[in-house]
């Protein structure tokens, strides 16, 4: 597997090269300092995957992603440093929209932290096998104009009606772009609340909320403990806390210890709680991602009479979570991403 490293720091390029060259079966195809060099190197070296910083002088990771995905599509794993995080997260999320596969906080490759390097290598191996296609530049979905006499901010800030229906969604690798596509296909007047578990580095959570809120007609927020659920609103579960639906149909954020390899928040726990609270008035959706989180919870929803959906393999970045749900028999429908939002609207009608 041939990796192209793109980072404006000579120190970081050397560290990543040393790490990757120690990993069996990996080869560093090249290491370049900016996005312009990356675009040229992809054509010349034909790597299997890119490991690329977002914030670089000149042509940054966003513009490099746009050019690469338009000219020679290649799997891209983006990194962002902790400094100036808000601006970097904005760049990274826009690059996901342009076709990058995933984003991570730039790992500290200290000699004492071998686990960080192992996780990076594992993710690169996984993404190198993902088929990618030419990706046209996305355009923002325009918001509908406010009605005469209506405060244009009202629909995004004020809620009047509790949700009698709920849509629960779980996603991991490839999830941000899939969530954007899914939510953009739902009307702002959706007669249900949407609660989402997205496995992502906690550093990116707030940026993801802002990005989705700007790019979709629904209101996207981070819930608080005891949060009421309202129609037309999307609640993105915070990282490192379990998000569950209570019997009174509110959101509970639970802080509990969780072990290595366990997901927190957990799609399984969210789905199982929604099955208890809403039964057949829920809709469960499992999107692209590694592992099997959400599969058992989707089965609980199905047994409670709720319709269930899994994303299909062709449109999934990683067909792990949806595959687990399908193999368990928990998915009533296995659909391409572009058909999931219309299916939800139909089921809620």
Secondary structure, DSSP 8 states (H G I E B T S, - for coil): -EEEEE-S-HHHHHHHHHHHHHSTT-EEEEEESSHHHHHHHHHHH--SEEEEES--SSS-HHHHHHHHHHHS--EEEEEE-STTHHHHHHHHHHHHHTT--EEEE-----TT-HHHHHHHHHHHHHHHT------------------TT--TTHHHH----B-SSEEEEEE-TTHHHHHHHHHHTS-TT-SSEEEEEE---GGGHHHHHHHHHHHSSSEEE---TTEE-BTTEEEE--TTSEEEE-TTSEEEEE-----TT--SS-HHHHHHHHHHHHGGGEEEEE-SBSS-TTHHHHHHHHHTT-EEEEE-TTT-SSBSHHHHHHHTT--SEEE-HHHHHHHHHHHH-
